[in-house]
Amino acid sequence: MIGMIEDYRKGKTQYTALVYGLEGALDVGEFNNKVLVEHWHNYWTPLEILSATKGDSATTDDVDKYLSAMDFFLRNQSGFCDQGDGE
């Protein structure tokens, strides 16, 4: 997921591809930690709303604070490797 964010920031990926790629990566990961997944969705939802409202015309200024928050969250979650049940 971090690589996807980096690719978007380098201009290698369209915004909508990033947003739905992140969602797909979460789905493929089959993460069992419900709390971790809930937090992930809290960071992803603003990105998805911008994708739905602005699509690929969303600017880096539009998405930067949300994308930075998601990036920070991902980089600080050992839980993506430790898939405890979160309960």
Secondary structure, 3 states (H helix, E strand, C coil): CHHHHHHHHCCCCCHHHHHHHHHHHHHHHCCCCHHHHHHHHHHHHHHHHHHHHHHHHCCHHHHHHHHHHHHHHHHCCHHHCCCCCCC
